[in-house]
């Protein structure tokens, strides 16, 4: 198993930036494909981005493309999400997820963190 803990959320004005982190422990972080998902109030959880175990960026949701950047540091067992030009519609709880299979990851992942709240004020 792998344990995931997100951090870096908070309150920011529209147009601002935040950097989310997801610290992993347990099994070897570098073997997992990793992703970010988010869930806004009253909405279903949605895919944001994913990155392969070797660091190849897989995809971004259309709503965040050009504004968000996913990255990972396997030496630090950490996944990141740099969020720029934030909009009020980016307000959500952000979760990181891990899976050995990319298909499984995109369907929702095998392991999840507890989430970190991001609030973007207009």
C-alpha positions as CSV (number, residue, x, y, z in Angstrom):
1,X,0.0,0.0,0.0
2,X,0.9,3.7,-0.3
3,X,-0.3,6.4,2.0
4,X,-0.9,9.9,0.5
5,X,-1.1,13.2,2.3
6,X,-2.0,16.4,0.5
7,X,-1.1,19.9,1.5
8,X,-0.8,23.4,0.2
9,X,-4.5,24.3,-0.2
10,X,-5.9,27.6,1.0
11,X,-7.8,30.8,0.2
12,X,-6.5,32.8,-2.8
13,X,-7.9,35.6,-4.9
14,X,-8.8,35.0,-8.5
15,X,-5.7,35.3,-10.7
16,X,-3.5,34.0,-7.9
17,X,-1.4,30.8,-7.6
18,X,-1.1,27.9,-5.3
19,X,1.2,24.9,-5.3
20,X,-0.3,21.6,-3.9
21,X,1.9,18.8,-2.7
22,X,1.1,15.2,-2.1
23,X,3.6,13.3,0.1
24,X,3.7,9.5,-0.3
25,X,4.9,6.9,2.1
26,X,4.7,3.1,2.2
27,X,5.5,1.2,-0.9
28,X,7.9,2.7,-3.5
29,X,6.4,5.9,-4.8
30,X,8.3,5.7,-8.1
31,X,6.4,2.7,-9.3
32,X,3.0,4.4,-9.2
33,X,1.3,6.5,-11.8
34,X,-0.1,9.6,-10.0
35,X,-2.9,11.9,-10.5
36,X,-4.9,14.9,-9.2
37,X,-8.7,15.0,-8.9
38,X,-11.0,17.6,-7.5
39,X,-14.5,17.7,-6.1
40,X,-16.5,20.9,-5.9
41,X,-19.4,21.3,-3.6
42,X,-22.5,19.5,-4.9
43,X,-20.5,18.0,-7.8
44,X,-18.9,14.7,-8.6
45,X,-15.2,14.2,-8.4
46,X,-13.4,15.1,-11.6
47,X,-10.1,14.3,-13.2
48,X,-7.5,17.1,-13.2
49,X,-4.2,15.7,-14.4
50,X,-2.0,12.7,-14.3
51,X,1.7,11.8,-14.6
52,X,3.3,8.5,-15.2
53,X,5.6,6.7,-12.8
54,X,8.6,7.8,-14.9
55,X,7.5,11.5,-15.0
56,X,5.8,11.7,-18.3
57,X,2.8,14.1,-18.1
58,X,-0.2,12.2,-19.3
59,X,-3.0,14.7,-19.7
60,X,-4.9,17.7,-18.3
61,X,-8.6,18.4,-18.0
62,X,-9.6,21.0,-20.6
63,X,-10.6,23.4,-17.9
64,X,-7.1,23.6,-16.4
65,X,-4.9,23.1,-19.5
66,X,-2.4,26.0,-19.8
67,X,-2.9,27.0,-16.2
68,X,-2.0,24.0,-14.1
69,X,1.2,22.0,-14.2
70,X,1.7,18.5,-12.7
71,X,5.1,17.3,-11.7
72,X,6.7,14.7,-9.4
73,X,10.0,14.3,-7.5
74,X,10.6,10.6,-7.0
75,X,13.6,11.2,-4.8
76,X,11.3,13.1,-2.4
77,X,8.3,10.8,-2.8
78,X,6.2,13.9,-3.6
79,X,3.7,14.8,-6.3
80,X,3.0,18.5,-7.1
81,X,0.3,20.6,-8.8
82,X,1.2,24.1,-9.6
83,X,-1.9,26.1,-10.2
84,X,-1.7,29.5,-11.8
85,X,-4.4,32.0,-13.0
86,X,-6.8,30.5,-10.5
87,X,-10.5,31.1,-11.1
88,X,-13.5,30.9,-8.7
89,X,-14.6,27.7,-10.5
90,X,-11.4,26.0,-9.4
91,X,-12.7,26.0,-5.9
92,X,-12.8,22.4,-4.7
93,X,-11.2,19.8,-2.5
94,X,-8.2,18.5,-4.4
95,X,-7.1,14.9,-4.0
96,X,-4.1,13.0,-5.2
97,X,-4.4,9.4,-6.3
98,X,-2.1,6.6,-7.1
99,X,-2.4,3.5,-9.2
100,X,-0.1,0.9,-10.8
101,X,-2.2,1.0,-14.0
102,X,-2.9,4.3,-15.9
103,X,-6.4,2.9,-16.7
104,X,-7.1,2.4,-13.1
105,X,-5.7,5.8,-12.2
106,X,-7.9,7.6,-14.7
107,X,-11.0,5.7,-13.4
108,X,-10.3,6.9,-9.9
109,X,-7.1,5.3,-8.6
110,X,-6.2,2.7,-6.1
111,X,-5.1,4.9,-3.2
112,X,-6.3,8.4,-2.2
113,X,-5.3,11.1,0.1
114,X,-7.7,13.0,2.4
115,X,-7.8,16.0,0.2
116,X,-6.8,19.7,0.6
117,X,-9.3,22.5,0.2
118,X,-8.7,25.3,-2.4
119,X,-11.0,28.3,-2.3
120,X,-10.7,31.0,-5.0
121,X,-12.4,34.2,-4.2
122,X,-13.6,36.6,-7.0
